[in-house]
Amino acid sequence: MKNIFVSPAFSIAVTLACYFFALKLHKRTMLFFLHPILVSIALLITLLTIFHVEYEQYEEGSRMLSYLLKPAVVALGVPLFRQLEKIKKQVLLIVISQLVGCVFGIISVVLTAWLMGATREVIFSIAPKSVTTPIAMEVSREIGGIPSLTACIVIIAGILGASSGYVIMKLFRIDNPIAQGLSMGTAAHAIGTAKSMDISPTFGAFSSLGLIINGILTALLAPYILRLLAIWIPL
């Protein structure tokens, strides 16, 4: 049974079956803690543990799914292109809002973790929580965090953002599609963008833009923001 997970067909079929089940479960219950991604991960971990399958074996078999992430990311450029005129007209406001979102996102989580007594490594691991996993892990590695912990935090941040982001914005009467989309991409990265795509291409386009710009800004600014914070608090 262990070796069957190396088969691409079997690994992909199991992964898709887990996600399909998780998707149906979430649609039926609508409970935020039963988010399809979280449930899928739990199911796959359970299966690999029961059948004593090493993660490397499963990864080998499901490599095709990982490869498909690349064209999926490129495909985000299609709705962005369709909103190009709107983006050009508000490019300065968009960049400023993303800069504020990036800086506040890092400072708020670092201060919260520090006040709760987190160690230096943990603080640095959660600092890039709002960007997509590959960027977040590289930023974490660069600043002295724990990449594996960062990956977990990024997934949690994305699930919480996707589940509650639009609800919170509705409570605060933020009803502009551009503001909503940018906010979701900035705070909840790819998972928030997937949620935005479900609502409409316009929301998805601006969420994609928020994801991209915040990812770039976080990669560039996170080390410097942490150095400035270290002047006032012992990091």
C-alpha positions as CSV (number, residue, x, y, z in Angstrom):
1,M,0.0,0.0,0.0
2,K,2.9,2.3,0.7
3,N,4.3,2.1,-2.8
4,I,0.9,2.8,-4.5
5,F,1.1,6.4,-3.3
6,V,4.1,6.9,-5.6
7,S,1.7,6.3,-8.5
8,P,0.7,9.7,-9.8
9,A,-2.8,8.5,-10.8
10,F,-3.5,7.1,-7.3
11,S,-2.0,10.1,-5.3
12,I,-3.9,12.6,-7.5
13,A,-7.1,10.7,-7.2
14,V,-6.8,10.5,-3.4
15,T,-6.0,14.2,-3.1
16,L,-8.9,15.2,-5.3
17,A,-11.3,12.8,-3.5
18,C,-10.3,14.4,-0.2
19,Y,-10.8,17.9,-1.5
20,F,-14.2,17.0,-3.1
21,F,-15.4,15.5,0.2
22,A,-14.2,18.5,2.2
23,L,-15.8,20.9,-0.3
24,K,-19.2,19.1,0.0
25,L,-18.8,19.0,3.8
26,H,-18.1,22.8,4.0
27,K,-21.0,23.7,1.7
28,R,-23.4,21.6,3.8
29,T,-22.3,22.9,7.2
30,M,-20.9,26.4,6.3
31,L,-18.7,26.2,9.4
32,F,-15.5,28.2,9.0
33,F,-13.3,25.7,10.9
34,L,-14.4,23.1,8.3
35,H,-12.7,25.0,5.4
36,P,-12.1,22.6,2.5
37,I,-8.3,23.2,2.6
38,L,-8.0,22.5,6.3
39,V,-10.2,19.4,6.1
40,S,-8.3,18.1,3.1
41,I,-5.0,18.5,4.9
42,A,-6.4,16.6,7.9
43,L,-7.7,13.8,5.8
44,L,-4.5,13.4,3.8
45,I,-2.4,13.4,7.0
46,T,-4.7,10.8,8.5
47,L,-4.4,8.5,5.4
48,L,-0.7,8.8,5.2
49,T,-0.4,8.0,8.9
50,I,-2.7,5.0,8.8
51,F,-0.9,3.5,5.8
52,H,2.6,4.4,7.1
53,V,3.4,6.4,4.0
54,E,6.2,8.9,4.1
55,Y,5.4,12.4,2.9
56,E,8.2,12.2,0.3
57,Q,6.4,9.2,-1.3
58,Y,3.1,11.0,-1.5
59,E,4.8,14.2,-2.8
60,E,6.5,12.2,-5.6
61,G,3.1,10.8,-6.7
62,S,1.3,14.1,-6.5
63,R,4.0,16.3,-8.1
64,M,1.7,16.9,-11.1
65,L,-0.7,18.8,-8.9
66,S,2.1,21.0,-7.6
67,Y,3.2,21.7,-11.2
68,L,-0.3,22.9,-12.1
69,L,0.0,25.6,-9.5
70,K,2.3,27.5,-11.9
71,P,-0.2,27.9,-14.8
72,A,-2.9,28.5,-12.2
73,V,-1.0,31.5,-10.9
74,V,-0.4,32.7,-14.5
75,A,-4.1,32.4,-15.1
76,L,-4.7,35.1,-12.5
77,G,-3.4,37.5,-15.0
78,V,-6.5,37.2,-17.2
79,P,-9.0,38.9,-14.8
80,L,-6.3,41.4,-14.0
81,F,-5.9,42.3,-17.7
82,R,-9.6,42.8,-17.9
83,Q,-9.5,45.3,-15.1
84,L,-6.4,47.1,-16.4
85,E,-8.2,50.4,-17.1
86,K,-9.5,50.6,-13.6
87,I,-6.1,49.8,-12.2
88,K,-4.4,52.5,-14.2
89,K,-6.8,55.1,-13.0
90,Q,-6.2,54.3,-9.3
91,V,-2.6,52.9,-9.4
92,L,-1.3,55.4,-6.8
93,L,-4.1,54.8,-4.3
94,I,-3.7,51.0,-4.8
95,V,0.1,51.1,-4.1
96,I,-0.4,53.4,-1.1
97,S,-3.1,51.1,0.4
98,Q,-1.0,48.1,-0.2
99,L,2.0,49.7,1.5
100,V,-0.1,50.6,4.5
101,G,-1.6,47.1,4.6
102,C,1.8,45.4,4.4
103,V,3.4,47.6,7.1
104,F,0.4,47.3,9.5
105,G,0.1,43.6,8.9
106,I,3.7,42.9,9.9
107,I,3.7,45.4,12.9
108,S,0.4,44.3,14.3
109,V,1.2,40.5,14.4
110,V,4.8,41.1,15.7
111,L,3.6,43.3,18.5
112,T,0.8,40.9,19.4
113,A,3.2,37.9,19.5
114,W,5.7,39.9,21.5
115,L,3.1,41.0,24.1
116,M,2.0,37.4,24.5
117,G,5.6,36.3,25.2
118,A,6.5,34.6,21.9
119,T,10.1,33.7,21.3
120,R,12.2,35.6,18.7
121,E,12.0,32.6,16.2
122,V,8.3,32.4,16.5
123,I,7.8,36.2,16.0
124,F,10.0,36.1,12.9
125,S,8.1,33.0,11.7
126,I,4.7,34.7,11.8
127,A,5.7,38.1,10.6
128,P,5.1,37.3,6.9
129,K,1.7,35.6,7.6
130,S,-0.3,37.5,5.0
131,V,1.6,36.5,1.9
132,T,1.3,33.4,-0.2
133,T,3.2,30.3,1.2
134,P,6.3,30.2,-1.1
135,I,7.1,33.9,-0.5
136,A,6.3,33.7,3.2
137,M,8.6,30.7,3.7
138,E,11.5,32.4,1.9
139,V,11.0,35.6,3.9
140,S,10.9,33.6,7.1
141,R,14.1,31.7,6.2
142,E,15.8,35.0,5.4
143,I,14.9,36.8,8.6
144,G,15.6,33.8,10.9
145,G,12.2,32.3,11.3
146,I,11.0,28.7,11.0
147,P,9.7,28.1,7.5
148,S,7.5,25.1,8.4
149,L,5.8,27.1,11.2
150,T,5.4,30.0,8.8
151,A,3.6,27.7,6.3
152,C,1.1,26.6,9.0
153,I,0.5,30.2,10.1
154,V,0.0,31.3,6.5
155,I,-2.7,28.6,5.9
156,I,-4.5,29.6,9.1
157,A,-4.4,33.3,8.2
158,G,-5.8,32.5,4.8
159,I,-8.6,30.3,6.1
160,L,-9.6,32.8,8.7
161,G,-9.4,35.7,6.2
162,A,-11.4,33.8,3.6
163,S,-14.1,32.8,6.1
164,S,-14.6,36.1,7.9
165,G,-13.1,38.8,5.6
166,Y,-16.2,39.7,3.7
167,V,-18.4,39.4,6.8
168,I,-16.2,41.9,8.7
169,M,-16.1,44.3,5.7
170,K,-19.9,44.1,5.6
171,L,-20.2,45.0,9.3
172,F,-18.0,48.0,8.7
173,R,-20.0,48.9,5.5
174,I,-17.0,48.6,3.2
175,D,-18.9,47.8,0.0
176,N,-16.5,49.0,-2.7
177,P,-15.5,45.9,-4.8
178,I,-12.0,47.3,-5.4
179,A,-11.4,47.9,-1.7
180,Q,-12.9,44.5,-0.7
181,G,-10.9,42.6,-3.3
182,L,-7.6,44.3,-2.4
183,S,-8.2,43.7,1.3
184,M,-8.8,40.0,0.8
185,G,-5.7,39.6,-1.3
186,T,-3.6,41.6,1.1
187,A,-4.7,39.8,4.3
188,A,-5.6,36.3,3.1
189,H,-3.4,35.8,0.1
190,A,-4.3,32.9,-2.3
191,I,-7.0,31.4,-0.2
192,G,-8.7,34.8,0.1
193,T,-8.3,35.3,-3.7
194,A,-10.0,31.9,-4.4
195,K,-12.9,33.0,-2.2
196,S,-13.0,36.3,-4.1
197,M,-13.0,34.5,-7.5
198,D,-16.1,32.6,-6.3
199,I,-17.9,35.9,-5.8
200,S,-17.0,37.6,-9.1
201,P,-14.1,38.1,-11.6
202,T,-13.9,41.8,-10.4
203,F,-13.4,40.8,-6.8
204,G,-10.9,38.1,-7.9
205,A,-8.9,40.4,-10.1
206,F,-8.3,43.0,-7.3
207,S,-7.7,40.3,-4.8
208,S,-5.0,38.9,-7.1
209,L,-3.5,42.4,-7.4
210,G,-3.5,42.7,-3.6
211,L,-1.8,39.3,-3.3
212,I,0.9,40.2,-5.8
213,I,1.7,43.6,-4.5
214,N,1.7,42.6,-0.8
215,G,3.9,39.7,-1.6
216,I,6.5,41.9,-3.2
217,L,6.3,44.6,-0.5
218,T,6.6,42.0,2.3
219,A,9.6,40.3,0.7
220,L,11.3,43.7,0.3
221,L,10.3,45.5,3.6
222,A,9.9,42.8,6.2
223,P,13.6,42.7,7.3
224,Y,13.8,46.5,7.6
225,I,10.5,46.7,9.5
226,L,11.7,44.1,12.0
227,R,15.0,46.0,12.4
228,L,13.1,49.2,13.1
229,L,10.9,47.4,15.6
230,A,13.9,46.0,17.3
231,I,14.9,49.5,18.3
232,W,11.8,49.8,20.6
233,I,11.2,46.2,21.6
234,P,13.6,43.4,22.4
235,L,13.4,41.1,19.4
